[in-house]
């Protein structure tokens, strides 16, 4: 069915290139994988993606056989990560690609469900749900844990934003590098302990509530519908606290090396936010561009407000160090 005239050419190009990217990725991963089970799964996925690519090329009457530079760069970065991380990296990439594919096609189906494109998307989605999802999920055994990703992102994000804000405010108020370093480091450690304790108490309370509910159903001889908690309070507390501390170190490092204003801390934290947001957004299926933009806006607001508060405090109370 050649229907290219009915749709935006950029949409047709994006869909075809996305399938070509997935196919290229699976073929490359098959070449570097040393695990027979992974190779068998990738063979299945290659067959499916070959069919999908041929389908979209026929549907739109538009044929592409070479990736654009952006997708080529993305492919090389992902392959490098998989080479470094081995089988675990391949599993993570496979599941992340699955999540992104499902989200993308569901969004498109919602927009075009009453048009021929919507019917075409229905068939692709059935493949995603019934074939690729089963294959990849069985292989990875859910190595991407949504709760762990949430905890890591929560800790890193809070550490980056809060301590960057603190560094900016301290520079505005004190101006002394030594004082800023001491104050920011103290705040970072206190924040990490607070975040870890908060995660521990919250999950511990949830665990107690679930245990009580299960005991109640056992006493009443009712079938329990509650599933056991996968997250352990102490483990989650350590993850959140460590992630917070890792994020907090980023804006403090420039001060440690002698920076006498918040500019280098802002630049370092901004770069780290882009890296972390890209990785975690990819693994969890979130919109990468939206997440990066949102975090950069938050950082800009935090720095502006805290620096202004520091300057105001200096003017009002005459702080001088």
C-alpha positions as CSV (number, residue, x, y, z in Angstrom):
1,X,0.0,0.0,0.0
2,X,1.7,3.2,-1.1
3,X,0.3,6.0,0.9
4,X,3.1,8.4,1.3
5,X,1.0,11.3,-0.1
6,X,-1.4,11.1,2.9
7,X,1.2,11.6,5.6
8,X,3.9,14.1,6.6
9,X,7.1,12.9,4.9
10,X,9.0,13.5,8.1
11,X,6.8,10.9,9.9
12,X,7.3,8.3,7.2
13,X,11.1,8.9,7.3
14,X,11.2,8.7,11.1
15,X,9.3,5.5,11.2
16,X,11.4,3.8,8.6
17,X,14.7,5.1,10.1
18,X,13.6,3.9,13.6
19,X,13.0,0.4,12.2
20,X,16.3,0.5,10.3
21,X,18.0,1.6,13.5
22,X,16.6,-1.3,15.5
23,X,17.5,-3.7,12.8
24,X,21.0,-2.4,12.6
25,X,21.3,-2.5,16.4
26,X,20.1,-6.1,16.7
27,X,22.5,-7.2,13.9
28,X,25.4,-5.5,15.5
29,X,24.6,-6.9,19.0
30,X,24.3,-10.4,17.5
31,X,27.9,-9.9,16.2
32,X,29.3,-8.9,19.6
33,X,27.2,-11.2,21.9
34,X,29.0,-14.2,23.3
35,X,25.8,-15.7,24.9
36,X,23.9,-18.3,22.9
37,X,20.6,-17.4,24.5
38,X,21.1,-13.8,23.6
39,X,22.1,-14.7,20.0
40,X,18.9,-16.8,19.6
41,X,16.7,-13.9,20.9
42,X,18.5,-11.4,18.6
43,X,17.9,-13.7,15.6
44,X,14.2,-13.7,16.4
45,X,14.2,-9.9,16.8
46,X,16.1,-9.4,13.5
47,X,13.5,-11.4,11.7
48,X,10.7,-9.3,13.2
49,X,12.5,-6.0,12.5
50,X,13.2,-7.0,8.9
51,X,9.5,-7.5,8.4
52,X,8.6,-4.2,10.1
53,X,11.1,-2.3,7.9
54,X,9.8,-3.9,4.7
55,X,6.2,-3.2,5.8
56,X,6.8,0.6,6.4
57,X,8.8,1.0,3.2
58,X,5.9,-0.6,1.3
59,X,3.2,1.3,3.2
60,X,4.8,4.7,2.6
61,X,6.3,3.9,-0.8
62,X,9.5,5.3,0.6
63,X,12.8,3.3,0.9
64,X,15.8,4.2,3.0
65,X,18.8,2.0,3.5
66,X,21.2,4.3,5.4
67,X,20.8,5.8,8.9
68,X,21.2,9.5,9.4
69,X,24.2,10.8,11.3
70,X,22.3,11.2,14.6
71,X,21.1,7.6,14.6
72,X,24.6,6.4,13.5
73,X,26.1,8.2,16.5
74,X,23.5,6.8,18.8
75,X,24.2,3.3,17.5
76,X,27.9,3.6,18.1
77,X,27.4,4.9,21.7
78,X,25.0,2.0,22.5
79,X,27.4,-0.6,21.0
80,X,30.3,0.9,23.0
81,X,28.2,0.6,26.2
82,X,27.3,-3.0,25.4
83,X,30.9,-3.9,24.7
84,X,31.9,-2.4,28.1
85,X,29.0,-3.9,30.1
86,X,28.9,-7.3,28.2
87,X,25.7,-9.4,28.4
88,X,24.1,-7.2,31.1
89,X,24.5,-4.2,28.8
90,X,22.9,-6.0,25.9
91,X,19.9,-7.0,28.1
92,X,19.4,-3.5,29.3
93,X,19.5,-2.1,25.8
94,X,17.1,-4.7,24.5
95,X,14.5,-3.9,27.2
96,X,14.9,-0.2,26.8
97,X,14.4,-0.4,23.1
98,X,11.3,-2.5,23.7
99,X,9.9,0.1,26.1
100,X,10.6,3.0,23.7
101,X,9.0,1.1,20.8
102,X,5.8,0.4,22.6
103,X,5.5,4.0,23.9
104,X,6.1,5.5,20.5
105,X,3.7,3.2,18.6
106,X,1.0,3.6,21.2
107,X,1.2,7.4,21.0
108,X,1.0,7.3,17.2
109,X,-1.9,4.8,17.2
110,X,-3.8,7.1,19.5
111,X,-3.4,10.0,17.0
112,X,-4.1,8.0,13.9
113,X,-6.3,5.1,15.1
114,X,-9.2,6.0,12.7
115,X,-7.0,6.3,9.7
116,X,-5.2,3.6,7.6
117,X,-2.0,4.4,9.4
118,X,-3.7,3.5,12.7
119,X,-4.6,0.1,11.3
120,X,-1.1,-0.5,10.2
121,X,0.2,0.5,13.7
122,X,-2.2,-2.0,15.3
123,X,-0.4,-4.8,13.5
124,X,3.0,-3.5,14.5
125,X,1.9,-3.1,18.1
126,X,0.6,-6.6,18.3
127,X,4.1,-7.8,17.3
128,X,5.6,-5.5,20.0
129,X,3.3,-6.9,22.6
130,X,3.1,-10.5,21.7
131,X,6.5,-11.2,20.1
132,X,9.3,-8.8,21.0
133,X,8.0,-8.2,24.5
134,X,7.8,-11.9,25.3
135,X,11.3,-12.5,23.9
136,X,13.1,-9.7,25.5
137,X,11.3,-10.0,28.8
138,X,12.1,-13.7,29.1
139,X,15.7,-13.0,28.2
140,X,16.3,-10.1,30.6
141,X,14.1,-11.3,33.4
142,X,13.2,-7.7,34.1
143,X,16.8,-6.5,34.7
144,X,15.5,-2.9,34.5
145,X,13.8,-2.3,37.8
146,X,11.5,0.7,37.7
147,X,11.8,1.3,41.4
148,X,15.6,1.3,41.3
149,X,15.6,3.7,38.4
150,X,13.2,5.9,40.3
151,X,15.4,5.8,43.4
152,X,18.7,6.5,41.5
153,X,17.1,9.3,39.5
154,X,15.5,10.8,42.7
155,X,18.8,10.7,44.6
156,X,21.0,12.1,41.8
157,X,18.5,14.8,40.8
158,X,18.0,16.0,44.3
159,X,21.7,15.9,45.1
160,X,22.6,17.9,41.9
161,X,19.8,20.5,42.3
162,X,19.9,21.0,46.1
163,X,23.7,21.3,46.5
164,X,24.1,23.4,43.4
165,X,21.5,25.7,44.9
166,X,23.4,25.7,48.2
167,X,26.7,26.4,46.5
168,X,25.1,29.3,44.6
169,X,23.5,30.7,47.7
170,X,26.7,30.4,49.8
171,X,28.7,32.2,47.1
172,X,26.2,35.0,47.1
173,X,26.3,35.3,50.9
174,X,29.9,34.5,51.8
175,X,32.1,34.7,48.7
176,X,34.9,32.7,50.4
177,X,35.8,29.5,48.6
178,X,36.8,27.7,51.8
179,X,33.5,28.7,53.6
180,X,31.4,27.6,50.6
181,X,33.2,24.3,50.4
182,X,32.7,23.5,54.1
183,X,29.1,24.6,54.1
184,X,28.2,22.8,50.8
185,X,30.0,19.6,51.9
186,X,28.2,19.5,55.3
187,X,24.9,20.1,53.5
188,X,25.6,17.3,51.1
189,X,26.3,14.8,53.8
190,X,23.3,15.8,55.8
191,X,21.1,15.7,52.7
192,X,22.3,12.2,51.8
193,X,21.6,10.9,55.3
194,X,18.2,12.6,55.2
195,X,17.2,11.2,51.8
196,X,18.3,7.7,52.8
197,X,16.5,7.8,56.1
198,X,13.3,9.1,54.4
199,X,13.4,6.3,51.8
200,X,14.0,3.7,54.6
201,X,11.1,5.0,56.8
202,X,8.7,5.2,53.9
203,X,9.3,1.7,52.6
204,X,9.5,0.3,56.1
205,X,6.1,1.7,56.8
206,X,4.7,0.3,53.6
207,X,6.1,-3.1,54.4
208,X,4.4,-3.1,57.8
209,X,1.1,-2.1,56.2
210,X,1.4,-4.9,53.7
211,X,2.4,-7.4,56.4
212,X,-0.6,-6.5,58.5
213,X,-2.9,-6.8,55.5
214,X,-1.6,-10.2,54.6
215,X,-1.9,-11.4,58.3
216,X,-5.5,-10.1,58.3
217,X,-6.4,-12.1,55.2
218,X,-4.7,-15.2,56.5
219,X,-6.7,-15.0,59.7
220,X,-10.0,-14.5,57.8
221,X,-8.9,-17.4,55.5
222,X,-9.2,-15.1,52.5
223,X,-7.0,-15.3,49.4
224,X,-4.3,-12.7,49.6
225,X,-4.1,-10.3,46.6
226,X,-1.0,-8.5,47.9
227,X,2.3,-9.3,46.3
228,X,5.5,-9.3,48.4
229,X,7.5,-6.1,48.2
230,X,10.4,-6.3,45.8
231,X,12.1,-3.3,47.4
232,X,13.9,-3.8,50.6
233,X,13.9,-0.6,52.9
234,X,17.6,-0.8,53.8
235,X,18.7,-1.5,50.2
236,X,16.6,1.4,48.8
237,X,17.9,3.7,51.5
238,X,21.5,3.0,50.5
239,X,20.7,3.5,46.8
240,X,18.9,6.8,47.4
241,X,21.5,8.1,49.8
242,X,24.5,7.1,47.7
243,X,22.9,8.5,44.5
244,X,22.2,11.8,46.3
245,X,25.8,12.0,47.5
246,X,27.1,11.2,44.0
247,X,24.9,14.0,42.6
248,X,26.0,16.4,45.3
249,X,29.7,15.9,44.6
250,X,29.3,17.3,41.1
251,X,28.7,21.0,42.0
252,X,31.1,20.8,44.9
253,X,34.1,19.6,42.9
254,X,34.8,22.9,41.1
255,X,34.8,24.6,44.4
256,X,37.3,22.0,45.8
257,X,39.6,22.8,42.8
258,X,39.5,26.5,43.5
259,X,36.5,28.0,41.7
260,X,35.6,31.4,43.3
261,X,32.1,31.8,41.8
262,X,29.2,29.4,41.0
263,X,29.7,29.5,37.2
264,X,31.8,26.3,37.0
265,X,29.5,24.5,39.4
266,X,26.5,25.4,37.2
267,X,28.3,24.3,34.0
268,X,29.5,21.0,35.6
269,X,26.1,20.2,37.1
270,X,24.3,21.1,33.8
271,X,26.5,18.7,31.9
272,X,25.9,16.0,34.4
273,X,22.2,16.6,34.3
274,X,22.2,16.1,30.5
275,X,24.2,12.8,30.8
276,X,22.2,11.4,33.7
277,X,18.8,12.4,32.3
278,X,19.7,10.9,28.9
279,X,20.8,7.5,30.4
280,X,17.9,7.2,32.8
281,X,15.3,8.4,30.4
282,X,16.5,5.9,27.8
283,X,16.4,3.0,30.3
284,X,13.0,3.9,31.6
285,X,11.3,4.8,28.4
286,X,10.8,8.5,29.2
287,X,11.0,11.3,26.7
288,X,14.7,12.3,26.8
289,X,14.5,15.8,25.4
290,X,11.6,16.7,27.7
291,X,13.4,15.3,30.8
292,X,16.6,17.2,30.0
293,X,14.8,20.5,29.4
294,X,12.8,20.2,32.6
295,X,15.8,19.5,34.7
296,X,17.9,22.3,33.1
297,X,15.0,24.7,33.8
298,X,14.8,23.6,37.4
299,X,18.5,24.1,37.8
300,X,18.4,27.6,36.3
301,X,15.6,28.5,38.7
302,X,17.3,27.0,41.7
303,X,20.6,28.8,41.0
304,X,19.0,32.2,40.3
305,X,16.8,32.1,43.4
306,X,19.4,30.8,45.8
307,X,22.1,33.2,44.6
308,X,19.7,36.1,44.9
309,X,18.8,35.0,48.5
310,X,22.5,34.8,49.3
311,X,23.1,38.3,48.0
312,X,20.1,39.6,49.9
313,X,21.3,38.0,53.1
314,X,24.7,39.6,52.7
315,X,23.1,43.0,52.2
316,X,20.6,42.7,55.0
317,X,22.8,41.2,57.7
318,X,26.2,42.2,56.5
319,X,27.6,38.7,56.3
320,X,31.2,38.8,55.5
321,X,33.7,36.0,55.7
